[in-house]
């Protein structure tokens, strides 16, 4: 009876040990699969992620049209602006150095030079575009903005800065072609002798997901 009991105990322990080993193997397999899925998802997102920097100075000029039939010609690496009593028109040449198509969502104008690390506005505070603006991966595109309410303080500030050939800043909100991976890039504009402004990237913030630094 004692020997039989020992065999029963040994059998039960062996079964329990086998079950434990199987559970550990299953846990390791699931964990490995989850890790592989996260890596695959991250790789997919990286393949869709845009990053907008100032275009190169040698890039071709672009003709940027506005709703009233007017347009601005923007040289590579530059911003251009026009201001009169009724409208202030702004545009800047950008290049998508990311691996995915960039879709511009909105913008925020500052009539002065803003340091790159200063806090950005909330996404819902950005001025939305009246049309979709896309910049393909590896290609040159543009940002454009306008003020059309002469009685507003924002119009007066923008017109004054442009008329006086001052420095100004714009934050651009954009994301990937799927509507995700939103980020905000800040560009500082410095007056040039040719009547345009030199575009310089100041800072980039990731809105959806952790920042890379």
SERO-4910 file (N, C-alpha, C, O; in steps of 0.05 Angstrom, whole numbers):
BEGIN
 pado doro    nc1    nc2    nc3   cac1   cac2   cac3    cc1    cc2    cc3    oc1    oc2    oc3
  Unk    A     17    -24      0      0      0      0     17     25      0     11     44    -14
  Unk    A     39     24     16     57     47     17     70     52    -10     72     75    -20
  Unk    A     78     29    -23     91     32    -50     71     43    -70     78     60    -86
  Unk    A     45     33    -68     24     43    -86     19     72    -82     16     87   -101
  Unk    A     19     80    -56     14    109    -50     37    126    -61     32    148    -71
  Unk    A     62    116    -59     85    131    -69     82    135    -99     88    156   -110
  Unk    A     74    113   -113     71    115   -142     49    136   -149     52    151   -169
  Unk    A     28    136   -134      7    155   -139     17    184   -135     11    202   -151
  Unk    A     33    187   -113     44    214   -108     63    222   -130     63    245   -139
  Unk    A     80    203   -137    100    209   -158     86    216   -185     94    235   -199
  Unk    A     65    201   -191     50    206   -216     37    234   -215     37    249   -235
  Unk    A     25    241   -191     12    267   -189     33    290   -191     27    310   -204
  Unk    A     56    286   -179     77    306   -180     87    309   -209     92    332   -218
  Unk    A     90    287   -223     99    288   -251     79    303   -268     86    318   -286
  Unk    A     53    297   -264     32    310   -279     32    340   -274     30    357   -292
  Unk    A     36    347   -248     36    375   -240     61    389   -253     59    412   -262
  Unk    A     84    375   -252    108    387   -264    105    391   -294    113    411   -304
  Unk    A     93    371   -307     88    374   -336     69    397   -342     73    412   -361
  Unk    A     49    399   -326     29    422   -329     43    449   -326     38    468   -340
  Unk    A     61    450   -305     75    475   -300     94    482   -323     95    505   -332
  Unk    A    108    462   -333    126    467   -356    110    476   -380    118    494   -394
  Unk    A     87    463   -385     70    471   -407     60    499   -404     59    514   -423
  Unk    A     53    506   -379     43    533   -374     65    554   -379     60    575   -391
  Unk    A     89    548   -370    111    566   -374    118    569   -403    123    591   -413
  Unk    A    117    547   -418    122    548   -446    101    564   -461    107    580   -479
  Unk    A     75    560   -452     54    576   -464     56    605   -459     53    622   -476
  Unk    A     63    612   -434     67    640   -426     90    653   -442     87    675   -452
  Unk    A    112    638   -445    135    648   -461    127    652   -490    135    672   -503
  Unk    A    111    633   -500    103    635   -528     85    659   -533     88    673   -552
  Unk    A     65    662   -514     47    685   -517     62    711   -514     57    731   -529
  Unk    A     81    712   -495     96    737   -491    113    743   -516    115    766   -524
  Unk    A    125    722   -527    141    726   -551    124    736   -575    132    753   -590
  Unk    A    100    724   -577     81    732   -598     72    761   -595     70    776   -614
  Unk    A     67    768   -570     59    796   -565     81    816   -571     77    837   -583
  Unk    A    106    808   -564    129    825   -571    132    827   -601    137    849   -611
  Unk    A    129    805   -615    131    805   -644    110    823   -656    114    837   -676
  Unk    A     85    821   -645     63    837   -655     68    867   -651     63    883   -668
  Unk    A     80    874   -627     86    902   -622    108    912   -640    106    935   -650
  Unk    A    128    895   -646    149    903   -664    138    907   -692    145    926   -706
  Unk    A    120    889   -700    108    891   -727     91    916   -729     91    930   -750
  Unk    A     75    922   -708     59    946   -708     76    971   -709     69    990   -723
  Unk    A     97    971   -693    115    994   -693    128    998   -721    131   1021   -730
  Unk    A    136    976   -733    148    978   -760    128    989   -780    135   1005   -797
  Unk    A    103    980   -777     82    990   -795     78   1020   -791     75   1035   -810
  Unk    A     77   1029   -766     73   1057   -760     97   1074   -770     93   1096   -781
  Unk    A    121   1064   -766    144   1078   -776    142   1082   -807    150   1102   -817
  Unk    A    132   1061   -820    129   1063   -849    108   1083   -858    108   1092   -881
  Unk    A     90   1091   -839     70   1111   -846     76   1139   -835     62   1158   -841
  Unk    A     97   1141   -819    102   1166   -805    115   1188   -823    135   1183   -836
  Unk    A    103   1212   -823    115   1234   -837    132   1251   -818    128   1250   -794
  Unk    A    150   1267   -829    165   1286   -814    171   1310   -833    185   1306   -852
  Unk    A    160   1333   -826    162   1356   -844    184   1375   -834    183   1385   -812
  Unk    A    203   1379   -852    225   1398   -847    225   1419   -868    212   1416   -889
  Unk    A    239   1442   -865    241   1462   -886    252   1449   -911    271   1433   -910
  Unk    A    242   1457   -934    253   1448   -959    281   1459   -963    289   1478   -950
  Unk    A    296   1447   -981    323   1456   -987    322   1482  -1003    302   1487  -1018
  Unk    A    342   1498  -1001    343   1523  -1016    344   1518  -1046    334   1535  -1061
  Unk    A    355   1495  -1054    357   1489  -1083    331   1476  -1094    329   1471  -1118
  Unk    A    311   1471  -1077    286   1460  -1086    271   1480  -1104    274   1504  -1100
  Unk    A    256   1470  -1123    242   1488  -1141    220   1504  -1127    209   1495  -1108
  Unk    A    215   1529  -1137    194   1545  -1126    166   1532  -1130    163   1516  -1148
  Unk    A    148   1538  -1113    121   1527  -1114    100   1550  -1116    103   1571  -1104
  Unk    A     80   1545  -1132     58   1564  -1134     35   1555  -1116     23   1534  -1120
  Unk    A     30   1571  -1096      9   1564  -1076    -15   1581  -1080    -14   1606  -1078
  Unk    A    -38   1569  -1086    -62   1583  -1093    -79   1587  -1067    -79   1571  -1049
  Unk    A    -94   1610  -1067   -112   1616  -1045   -141   1619  -1057   -144   1621  -1081
  Unk    A   -160   1619  -1039   -188   1616  -1047   -199   1639  -1064   -217   1636  -1080
  Unk    A   -187   1663  -1061   -197   1686  -1077   -184   1688  -1104   -187   1709  -1118
  Unk    A   -170   1667  -1113   -157   1667  -1139   -129   1678  -1139   -116   1679  -1160
  Unk    A   -119   1687  -1116    -92   1697  -1114    -73   1674  -1108    -82   1653  -1100
  Unk    A    -47   1679  -1112    -28   1658  -1106     -1   1671  -1098      4   1694  -1104
  Unk    A     15   1655  -1084     42   1663  -1077     62   1643  -1089     56   1619  -1091
  Unk    A     85   1653  -1098    106   1636  -1108    127   1634  -1086    139   1653  -1078
  Unk    A    131   1609  -1076    148   1604  -1053    174   1591  -1061    173   1568  -1071
  Unk    A    197   1604  -1058    223   1591  -1065    229   1568  -1046    218   1567  -1024
  Unk    A    247   1551  -1053    255   1529  -1036    267   1539  -1010    283   1558  -1010
  Unk    A    260   1526   -988    271   1533   -962    262   1559   -951    274   1570   -932
  Unk    A    241   1570   -963    232   1598   -956    203   1599   -949    187   1580   -955
  Unk    A    195   1621   -938    167   1629   -934    162   1655   -948    180   1672   -951
  Unk    A    138   1658   -957    130   1682   -971    104   1693   -959     87   1677   -950
  Unk    A    100   1719   -959     76   1731   -948     69   1756   -962     86   1771   -973
  Unk    A     43   1762   -963     32   1787   -973     11   1797   -954     -4   1781   -943
  Unk    A     10   1823   -950    -10   1835   -932    -21   1861   -943     -6   1878   -953
  Unk    A    -48   1864   -943    -60   1889   -950    -83   1894   -930    -83   1882   -909
  Unk    A   -101   1912   -936   -121   1920   -917   -143   1898   -913   -157   1899   -893
  Unk    A   -144   1879   -931   -165   1859   -929   -155   1831   -923   -170   1815   -910
  Unk    A   -131   1824   -931   -121   1797   -928    -92   1797   -920    -76   1815   -928
  Unk    A    -84   1776   -906    -56   1769   -902    -52   1740   -911    -65   1722   -900
  Unk    A    -35   1736   -931    -30   1710   -942     -2   1701   -935     17   1716   -937
  Unk    A      0   1676   -926     25   1664   -917     29   1637   -929     10   1622   -934
  Unk    A     54   1630   -935     60   1603   -946     90   1597   -940    106   1615   -939
  Unk    A     96   1571   -937    123   1563   -932    129   1537   -946    111   1520   -948
  Unk    A    153   1533   -956    161   1509   -970    172   1488   -950    190   1494   -934
  Unk    A    160   1464   -951    168   1443   -933    175   1418   -948    166   1414   -971
  Unk    A    191   1401   -936    198   1375   -948    192   1353   -927    199   1355   -904
  Unk    A    179   1332   -937    173   1309   -920    196   1289   -921    201   1275   -941
  Unk    A    212   1288   -899    235   1270   -897    227   1244   -884    244   1227   -880
  Unk    A    202   1241   -877    192   1216   -865    187   1195   -886    191   1199   -910
  Unk    A    176   1172   -877    171   1150   -895    142   1147   -903    135   1129   -919
  Unk    A    125   1164   -892     97   1163   -899     86   1189   -908     98   1210   -903
  Unk    A     63   1189   -922     50   1213   -931     41   1230   -908     29   1220   -889
  Unk    A     47   1256   -909     39   1275   -888     13   1289   -896     10   1298   -919
  Unk    A     -6   1290   -877    -31   1304   -881    -33   1327   -861    -33   1323   -837
  Unk    A    -34   1352   -871    -34   1376   -854    -62   1380   -843    -82   1379   -858
  Unk    A    -64   1384   -817    -90   1388   -803    -96   1417   -796   -118   1426   -798
  Unk    A    -75   1431   -786    -80   1458   -777    -55   1474   -771    -33   1463   -775
  Unk    A    -58   1499   -763    -34   1516   -759    -40   1537   -738    -64   1543   -732
  Unk    A    -19   1547   -726    -21   1569   -706      1   1589   -711     25   1582   -712
  Unk    A     -6   1614   -714     12   1635   -722     21   1651   -697      4   1658   -680
  Unk    A     46   1658   -696     57   1677   -676     70   1700   -691     86   1696   -708
  Unk    A     63   1725   -684     74   1748   -698    102   1755   -688    113   1776   -695
  Unk    A    115   1737   -673    142   1742   -663    157   1716   -665    146   1695   -671
  Unk    A    183   1717   -659    200   1693   -658    195   1679   -632    197   1691   -610
  Unk    A    188   1653   -633    183   1637   -609    204   1616   -607    210   1602   -627
  Unk    A    215   1612   -584    236   1592   -580    225   1564   -584    201   1559   -579
  Unk    A    242   1546   -594    233   1520   -601    222   1503   -579    204   1487   -583
  Unk    A    230   1508   -554    221   1491   -532    197   1502   -517    186   1489   -500
  Unk    A    187   1526   -525    163   1537   -512    139   1519   -518    137   1507   -539
  Unk    A    121   1518   -499     98   1500   -501     81   1507   -525     77   1530   -532
  Unk    A     70   1486   -538     53   1490   -562     24   1491   -553     17   1482   -531
  Unk    A      6   1502   -569    -23   1503   -563    -34   1475   -564    -22   1456   -576
  Unk    A    -58   1471   -553    -72   1446   -555    -81   1442   -584    -87   1461   -597
  Unk    A    -83   1417   -593    -91   1412   -621   -117   1425   -629   -121   1433   -652
  Unk    A   -137   1427   -610   -163   1439   -617   -162   1469   -619   -182   1482   -626
  Unk    A   -139   1481   -613   -135   1510   -615   -123   1518   -642   -120   1542   -647
  Unk    A   -116   1499   -658   -104   1505   -684   -126   1513   -705   -148   1504   -704
  Unk    A   -118   1531   -723   -135   1538   -745   -136   1516   -765   -115   1508   -775
  Unk    A   -159   1506   -772   -161   1483   -791   -160   1493   -820   -168   1515   -826
  Unk    A   -150   1476   -837   -149   1482   -865   -176   1479   -878   -192   1462   -870
  Unk    A   -181   1495   -899   -206   1492   -913   -205   1470   -935   -225   1464   -948
  Unk    A   -181   1459   -939   -177   1437   -958   -155   1419   -947   -138   1428   -931
  Unk    A   -154   1394   -957   -133   1376   -949   -107   1383   -963   -107   1388   -987
  Unk    A    -85   1383   -948    -59   1388   -960    -42   1363   -954    -37   1356   -930
  Unk    A    -32   1350   -975    -16   1326   -972     13   1332   -981     17   1347  -1000
  Unk    A     32   1319   -967     60   1320   -976     70   1291   -976     73   1279   -955
  Unk    A     75   1281  -1000     84   1253  -1002    112   1249   -990    128   1268   -988
  Unk    A    118   1225   -982    144   1218   -971    166   1225   -990    165   1217  -1014
  Unk    A    186   1239   -981    209   1246   -997    204   1269  -1017    222   1275  -1033
  Unk    A    181   1281  -1015    174   1302  -1035    172   1330  -1021    171   1332   -996
  Unk    A    171   1350  -1038    168   1378  -1028    139   1386  -1030    124   1378  -1048
  Unk    A    130   1400  -1010    103   1410  -1009    102   1437   -996    122   1452   -996
  Unk    A     80   1445   -984     78   1472   -973     58   1472   -950     41   1455   -947
  Unk    A     61   1492   -933     41   1501   -914     30   1528   -923     45   1544   -934
  Unk    A      5   1533   -919     -7   1559   -925    -26   1567   -903    -39   1551   -890
  Unk    A    -28   1593   -899    -47   1604   -879    -56   1632   -888    -43   1644   -905
  Unk    A    -77   1641   -876    -87   1668   -884   -104   1680   -861   -115   1666   -845
  Unk    A   -105   1706   -862   -122   1722   -844   -140   1739   -861   -131   1753   -879
  Unk    A   -167   1738   -856   -186   1752   -873   -206   1769   -857   -227   1776   -867
  Unk    A   -200   1774   -831   -218   1790   -815   -203   1815   -805   -191   1814   -784
  Unk    A   -203   1836   -820   -188   1860   -814   -193   1872   -786   -176   1886   -775
  Unk    A   -216   1866   -775   -223   1878   -749   -211   1862   -725   -212   1870   -702
  Unk    A   -200   1838   -731   -190   1821   -710   -162   1829   -701   -146   1840   -717
  Unk    A   -155   1824   -676   -128   1830   -666   -107   1812   -680    -85   1822   -685
  Unk    A   -114   1787   -686    -95   1770   -700    -88   1780   -727    -65   1778   -735
  Unk    A   -108   1791   -741   -103   1803   -768    -83   1826   -765    -64   1828   -780
  Unk    A    -88   1844   -746    -71   1867   -743    -42   1859   -736    -23   1871   -746
  Unk    A    -39   1839   -719    -13   1830   -711      2   1818   -735     26   1824   -740
  Unk    A    -12   1801   -750      1   1788   -773      8   1809   -794     30   1808   -805
  Unk    A    -10   1827   -800     -5   1847   -820     19   1865   -812     36   1872   -829
  Unk    A     20   1872   -787     42   1889   -777     69   1875   -780     88   1888   -788
  Unk    A     70   1850   -772     95   1835   -774    104   1832   -803    128   1836   -809
  Unk    A     86   1826   -821     93   1823   -849    102   1850   -861    121   1851   -876
  Unk    A     86   1871   -855     93   1897   -866    120   1908   -856    134   1921   -871
  Unk    A    126   1901   -832    152   1910   -820    175   1891   -826    197   1896   -817
  Unk    A    169   1870   -840    190   1850   -847    202   1838   -821    227   1836   -819
  Unk    A    185   1832   -803    195   1821   -777    197   1791   -778    190   1778   -797
  Unk    A    207   1780   -756    208   1751   -752    181   1741   -743    167   1755   -729
  Unk    A    174   1717   -751    149   1705   -742    152   1674   -740    172   1663   -749
  Unk    A    133   1661   -728    134   1633   -723    107   1620   -729     86   1633   -726
  Unk    A    108   1595   -738     83   1581   -742     86   1552   -732    107   1539   -737
  Unk    A     66   1542   -718     64   1514   -711     45   1500   -730     24   1510   -736
  Unk    A     54   1477   -741     37   1462   -760     30   1435   -748     48   1420   -739
  Unk    A      4   1429   -747     -6   1403   -737    -11   1385   -761    -25   1393   -780
  Unk    A      1   1361   -761     -3   1342   -783     -1   1314   -773      6   1309   -750
  Unk    A     -7   1295   -790     -6   1267   -783     -2   1249   -808      3   1259   -829
  Unk    A     -6   1223   -804     -2   1205   -827    -28   1202   -843    -48   1214   -836
  Unk    A    -26   1186   -864    -49   1184   -883    -72   1169   -870    -95   1170   -881
  Unk    A    -68   1155   -848    -89   1141   -834   -103   1158   -813   -122   1149   -800
  Unk    A    -94   1182   -809   -105   1200   -790    -93   1199   -762   -103   1211   -744
  Unk    A    -72   1183   -759    -59   1180   -733    -31   1192   -733    -23   1207   -751
  Unk    A    -16   1185   -712     12   1194   -709     14   1225   -712     33   1235   -725
  Unk    A     -4   1239   -700     -4   1268   -703     21   1280   -689     30   1270   -668
  Unk    A     31   1301   -700     53   1315   -688     51   1345   -695     38   1353   -714
  Unk    A     65   1361   -679     66   1389   -684     95   1397   -689    113   1390   -673
  Unk    A    100   1411   -711    127   1421   -717    126   1451   -717    108   1464   -727
  Unk    A    147   1463   -705    149   1492   -702    170   1502   -722    192   1492   -723
  Unk    A    162   1523   -737    181   1535   -757    184   1565   -751    164   1579   -748
  Unk    A    209   1573   -750    215   1602   -746    222   1614   -773    235   1601   -790
  Unk    A    212   1638   -778    216   1652   -804    234   1677   -800    227   1694   -784
  Unk    A    255   1678   -815    274   1700   -812    276   1715   -839    279   1703   -860
  Unk    A    273   1742   -838    273   1758   -863    298   1754   -880    320   1752   -869
  Unk    A    294   1752   -906    316   1750   -925    317   1776   -942    297   1790   -944
  Unk    A    340   1781   -954    343   1805   -970    326   1805   -995    320   1826  -1007
  Unk    A    318   1781  -1004    302   1779  -1029    272   1784  -1024    256   1781  -1043
  Unk    A    264   1791  -1000    236   1797   -994    221   1773   -983    198   1776   -975
  Unk    A    234   1750   -982    222   1726   -970    233   1722   -941    246   1739   -930
  Unk    A    226   1699   -930    235   1692   -903    249   1664   -904    239   1647   -919
  Unk    A    270   1661   -890    283   1635   -888    269   1618   -867    263   1628   -845
  Unk    A    263   1593   -873    248   1576   -855    268   1558   -840    286   1546   -851
  Unk    A    265   1558   -813    281   1541   -796    264   1525   -777    246   1536   -765
  Unk    A    268   1498   -776    253   1481   -758    263   1484   -729    287   1482   -724
  Unk    A    245   1489   -711    253   1494   -683    249   1470   -665    266   1464   -649
  Unk    A    226   1456   -667    220   1434   -649    198   1417   -661    182   1426   -677
  Unk    A    197   1392   -652    176   1373   -661    164   1360   -636    179   1350   -619
  Unk    A    138   1359   -634    124   1345   -612    107   1323   -624     92   1326   -643
  Unk    A    108   1299   -611     91   1277   -618     65   1279   -601     67   1279   -576
  Unk    A     42   1281   -613     17   1283   -599      6   1255   -593     -4   1250   -571
  Unk    A      7   1237   -612     -2   1209   -609     22   1191   -605     36   1184   -624
  Unk    A     26   1182   -581     48   1164   -575     71   1179   -561     72   1203   -560
  Unk    A     90   1163   -552    113   1174   -537    132   1187   -556    136   1178   -579
  Unk    A    144   1209   -547    165   1223   -563    190   1206   -564    195   1190   -546
  Unk    A    206   1209   -585    230   1193   -588    253   1202   -570    274   1190   -570
  Unk    A    249   1223   -554    271   1232   -537    259   1242   -510    274   1251   -492
***
